[in-house]
Amino acid sequence: MRLMRTLRYLSCLGTLVICAVPTLSAQTDLTGYWALRVANGGVTYFDLKQSGENITGRIGTGGPFRPIAGTLHGGQLHLAPPGSGTQTRRVVFDGAVENGRIRLTAPVSGWLERCPREDMYPERLPLPELQDVPDNGLVRTPPMGWNSWNRFAASIDDATVRAMADAMVASGMSKAGYKYIVVDEGWSSSRGADGRITGNSKFPDMKALGDYIHSKGLKFGLYTSPGPQSCGGYQGSYGHEEDDAKTFASWGADYLKYDWCSAANIYQSTREESQAVSQKMGEALLNSGRPIVFSIHSMGEVWKWGADAGANLWRTTNDIADNWASMERIGFAQLEVVNYMRPGHWNDPDMLEIGNGGMTADEYRTHMTLWAMVAAPLMAGNDLRSMTEETKLILTNPEVIAIDQDLDAKPATRIAQEGRTEVWVRPLRDVQTPRFGAAHSVAVALFNRGEQPAEVAVRWENLHVGAVVGAKALHARDLWKHEDVPVSGDRYTATVPAHGVVLLKVSAVPTR
């Protein structure tokens, strides 16, 4: 759906399929529709127009088409997006008209072949009339699991997925609550004569893969798009929603990630059309004969209508990256939509980057805390086979996970902000504690977004959990240090590291 996915996809292409193409000379008009295909099912489309030596047109790799322009001079083809050559995400295509064929040399080596216009611009299918899809009753707390994209992109394969299932159990993550193993894009190939979607050579038997994941006590997730292609150009579910939902169910799928991608080339990115597109698959999943969690990445302020389309979770942002700037921007913006969540229906700020190496341990603890405070799905995105002990401790911290999984699903609020520091509070379900009896609790996150350590304070009375009055007293615990903290005076002050966090659980408990 986004250029980042296209870049990642192009960086991990496998063996290319070389198809026969019409004879071309250096002077042949390249106007028309072209496709670069790979053995494992991906495709990049080019819609080119030639005038003399000048080439203009559009390119699409499953996502929205982007303008492209260049030249054909002396048999050498050069195509690039308009703009400065210094753009960091600018993909430049170079090649040649050679021996009657168009040979690309960058960013990958392969041959372009002409393709029918309808491959690039399929007929727009009618959308259903909007109606609310019944709640499927799933994921009453945010789903927890692992997704292949952040670490492996489209290079994922069957053996690696099985190894991740093994590692999820062996590492203790499954005991901590992580259950879903989700194969993101890169698995699909084409359709058989019966119209059924198939796995590619990296995924020869999807049902066997699902069975293996289930044998570990885990749940099996898949990825597709409402468009003809996924974001990386793999087979999508356009026009086959009912077929694919039943196929996924027959494979034992428990979770479906549905990414807008090439649907943007057919439908408008409005609330009405986005909702109708998602509703179509939501209804298909309900009719599939198997309970399947429905995760969507769509358009048109999806948090306002996702539940109506049958979704259990919906992306509230574009793709996360494994760096502080990306994670901070996404995580701290979630307060704007936090009121749209409720049990069974969750805002999704994207998968976790914890353990991928682009941030410090303090930054990863902030990452985990932000996701817990807004009740986000906890979908790990690292290589579970090679986690450091520190990464495992961050991902499996039971006290932090309990905040994310709190059954009341009450939203967090920001109660203080000064410079680059801020304090968030999230009410938690009243509990019966072995030590104190009935307790009313809140999670309190003291964030330091600055570049230097900073003191961050919170006044006890601002937590509204019954400050030391009557028959109640306060108990406070640091959830990252796993130790109680003193409750004295009128406030708590902590020295918070740069880009770090202190996460407390504060309870009003009966006095003895």
Phi, psi and omega in degrees: 000332185236159182300327178302317178297319180299316180296315179297320180298312182296333182284347184232028178295146178261214181296135183268143175275124180257116184249153177294138180229162179299151178296133181233149169245174181297338183260002181296141176287122181272005179303130179145195186246133187227154179222136170254116185245152176238159187300327184271013168109348182285154180212140172241127182259144176234128174248103190247147172229130183246136174225103187066234178267357184268136179240132171230167177157203181223158179227144178216131175239061180087332180264187178303141179297144179238146179294149178213150182207160179175208186220155167238105186227123180060032181081358181261125182259133177225122180230139179205154173297148176300148177124185185292142176290354181267358180300131187289336182253026185269116179266121182251131180253126176236145179188195184206152168275111191222123177053040176080010179223162176263114182253118175274140176245343179208145003281354175226164175263131180174177184248138172270138175235148176293149179220160178296150179302324183292342174294322181272325182234076182293158179299137178289123178270150180294151179256152180288157173293139184296132172204154182287131176274133181301146177297131181277356175077010185265169176038068177291342167240162184303135180296149179232138180179211182220141178233141189284342195294309189303323184265323189246348183049220184276005179273006181294150177217173185303313183297321180292319179298316178298321179295325178292322176297316177301314184291327179298323178284311185295328183281347185091001180295323180295323177293333179281351177121354180282123187233327188270131170251108188251120175274109180283198188294157182116357183263332190273157182236284184208207178231144176284180180299334179273003179087357182284135177292147182232157171283162178267191185296338177280343182227075187288339184213094185291325179294319179297324177295314178300319179298320180296315180299317179296327180295341178269004183079019182249177181242151191253127179236151181228170182231139169204184182227150173287351177270177178296330178232156172286181182298331180263010176093010177275169184302129175256190187251013183304123178077002182228031185300311180296317179301312185290322178300318179290324177295313179300319179297321180293335176278351181090022180295140178245356190203136176229124172263127190238105191254125189310306172043235188289356171302334180294341178275354183241316184249158175283146182274047178265166177301314187296313183286322177298317180295318181295320178298314180291322179301322181301315178284325177303317178291322179296320179294320177298330182269004186282344182088007180217138176290121184228121175296136185245112180247125184238148168236103188228197187237174173073052178049062189301332180298340180276341184225356185306315181297325180296331180273003178093006183281143173269335176207154183216138180291135180254006188203166170285182186300139174280155173236159185275065175208160184299316185300316180293310182296317179298313182301315182288311187297313184284346177278350186290342177297338181291337184238005190298335182285353180272352180277157172195164182309127181091352185214112194232140168291138183236103179275018176095173187289163178281141176260003186303125178096357180274352169099356184270354181227165177279168177299320177299319180293322177293325175294323174297317177305307182296321180294315179302313181295323178292319183293332180257012179055047179276153170304141179252090181248101180299150182227021182257178175276106185292343183284338188233028179297140169285163178298323180296316177300315180298319180295325178292312184290332186251013180301110187294328182287327177285317177302323180298328176295312179301320187268010182306131190291338181281340177052043178278145184283152173277156175224153174270121182253351179203146177207128180215115183061236181261015177246152176204160182236127176247149177228137176229119178295143180242163179297138174299137184230164173256112184261140179301326186275322190243351186083210182295134182219140172257128190231157171223150169267136182233118179250123177255105186260143171237104181272000183279177184268354179230155175305148183213149173277132179233132184235152174223135178276133182304320184294337180282354179272343176055047175241023176082067179307166194307084178220156176054230185261019183237150176225168181260143171233133182231141182224135175276117188279343175271328177271348181058048179211151176290151176240150183293142174248105181208160181065204184254002183203168173241134180235132179231147170270114186256129181294161177305133181059023185249187184207150164243125182245120180247152163244120184245128184234141170268117189237153177295142174278150180268000000 
